[in-house]
């Protein structure tokens, strides 16, 4: 499974109404650490296919959503379960850090 792109048009459906936990990466194209995180998130999407959804949201194009969740620094990764935030990591956490978030929600 691929990382899915979410925006103001599909955020509610893909994140808040998802039938699986969603790991959402708030990023921007100009952000170096975000570029470092991208292939790791792609890898995790494959490893946890069918168990969680991994999505990304461009903060420059979706400032209203980023603001609603208080995202002030990127990358910020938020774990959603049943439409609610359950965990947050600000800054690049690496595969291990994101894996910890995923394992917590899959317990």
C-alpha positions in Angstrom: 0.0 0.0 0.0 1.2 3.5 -0.8 1.1 6.6 1.5 -2.0 8.5 0.6 -2.2 12.2 0.0 -4.9 14.0 2.0 -6.2 17.5 1.7 -9.1 19.7 2.7 -11.4 17.8 0.3 -10.8 14.2 1.6 -9.4 14.8 5.1 -12.6 13.9 6.9 -13.2 10.7 4.9 -9.6 9.5 4.8 -8.5 10.4 8.3 -11.4 11.2 10.7 -13.8 8.5 9.3 -11.1 5.9 8.5 -11.9 2.3 9.6 -8.2 1.8 10.7 -5.7 3.9 12.6 -4.1 6.7 10.5 -0.6 7.9 10.8 -0.7 11.4 9.3 2.5 13.2 8.3 2.3 17.0 8.1 5.0 18.0 5.7 6.1 20.6 3.1 8.0 20.1 -0.2 10.8 22.5 1.0 11.3 20.8 4.3 14.6 18.7 4.4 13.6 16.4 7.4 10.3 15.8 5.7 12.1 14.5 2.6 14.1 12.2 4.9 10.9 10.9 6.5 9.1 10.2 3.2 10.8 7.0 2.1 10.6 5.7 5.7 6.9 6.3 5.8 6.5 4.5 2.4 8.4 1.5 3.8 6.2 1.5 6.9 3.1 1.7 4.7 4.2 -1.6 3.1 5.1 -3.3 6.4 1.8 -2.4 8.1 -0.5 -2.8 5.0 -4.0 -3.7 6.0 -3.4 -2.7 9.7 -3.0 1.0 9.5 -3.2 3.8 6.9 -0.3 6.1 6.4 -1.1 9.5 4.9 0.5 12.8 4.3 -0.8 16.4 4.2 1.0 19.4 2.7 0.8 22.2 5.2 1.4 24.9 2.6 -1.7 23.8 0.7 -3.8 22.9 3.8 -3.0 25.6 6.4 -6.4 25.4 7.9 -6.1 21.8 8.8 -2.5 22.2 10.1 -3.7 25.1 12.2 -6.7 23.2 13.6 -4.3 20.5 15.0 -1.8 23.1 16.2 1.0 22.0 13.9 3.7 24.6 14.3 6.8 22.7 13.2 7.3 20.1 10.5 7.6 17.3 10.1 4.9 16.5 12.7 3.3 13.1 12.6 -0.1 12.6 14.4 -1.7 9.2 15.0 -5.4 9.1 14.7 -7.7 6.4 15.9 -11.5 6.6 15.5 -11.2 10.2 14.4 -9.3 11.4 17.4 -5.6 12.2 18.0 -3.9 9.5 20.1 -0.2 10.3 19.7 2.0 13.0 18.2 5.7 13.2 17.2 7.2 16.6 16.4 10.4 16.5 14.4 11.9 13.6 12.5 11.6 10.5 14.6 13.2 7.9 12.3 11.8 4.5 11.5 12.1 3.4 15.1 10.2 6.4 16.5 7.3 6.0 14.0 7.3 2.3 14.6 6.7 2.9 18.3 3.7 5.1 17.5 2.3 2.4 15.3 2.9 -0.4 17.8 1.1 1.5 20.5 -2.0 1.9 18.5 -2.0 -1.7 17.4 -1.9 -3.2 20.9 
